[in-house]
Every structure is written in C-alpha cells, then in structure tokens.
Amino acid sequence: MKKIIALILLIITATASAVEIYDKETGKYLGQLGGSQYAPDSTNNPYGRYGSQFSSDSINNPYGNYGSQFSNNSPNNPYATNPPVIIDDNQKNNSL
C-alpha cells in the first residue's frame, strides 16, 4: 500500500506544482501533497504538521483520522468513503 501511495505522490508531484489535499466533507486543509521535505505544508516533511507521523492532521500518522488504515477519512483505507481530495492548480478534484 505504501508503494502505491508513493507512486501516486511521484506522479502527482511530477505533473503539478501545487497539489493540495483537503477533507472532502469538512474542507479542512491537509497540506501539500509531496513536495520538499523542508516545506512546512508538505506531506513529505517528517517534522511538519502535515507530514509528521505524530500529527493528527497528517496522512502519515498511522493512528490518526487521516492516516489510519481503519479510518473512513484515510487514503490508507481502501474502503474509505471520505478519503481526502486532491486539488491541483487547475482546481480539479480527485480522491486520494
């Protein structure tokens, strides 16, 4: 599953410069998908709010609402009905 997510991140970051993710139901901002490990909003920043494995707002937190394999709001749950949506520069919506 992690390899699939990594591949999706690689494809998305290669084709778009600013790809953001949001909770589909609440509209809560969940950071920029991919990007630099030093960018504060990047999901690749292991110390940032949206990339840390300990942050409640991170898709990388295996115990959090947005990262758990059991959460209905997580891209890591193949049966989730409310996975985060991706908004790119063209304002296109895609589910993670």
Stockholm file with secondary structure:
# STOCKHOLM 1.0

chainA/1-96         MKKIIALILLIITATASAVEIYDKETGKYLGQLGGSQYAPDSTNNPYGRYGSQFSSDSINNPYGNYGSQFSNNSPNNPYATNPPVIIDDNQKNNSL
#=GR chainA/1-96 SS CHHHHHHHHHHHHHHCSCCEEECTTTCCEEEESSCCTTCTTBTTCTTSTTTCTTCTTCTTCTTSTTTCTTCTTCTTCTTCSSCCEEECTTCCEEEC
#=GC SS_cons        CHHHHHHHHHHHHHHCSCCEEECTTTCCEEEESSCCTTCTTBTTCTTSTTTCTTCTTCTTCTTSTTTCTTCTTCTTCTTCSSCCEEECTTCCEEEC
//
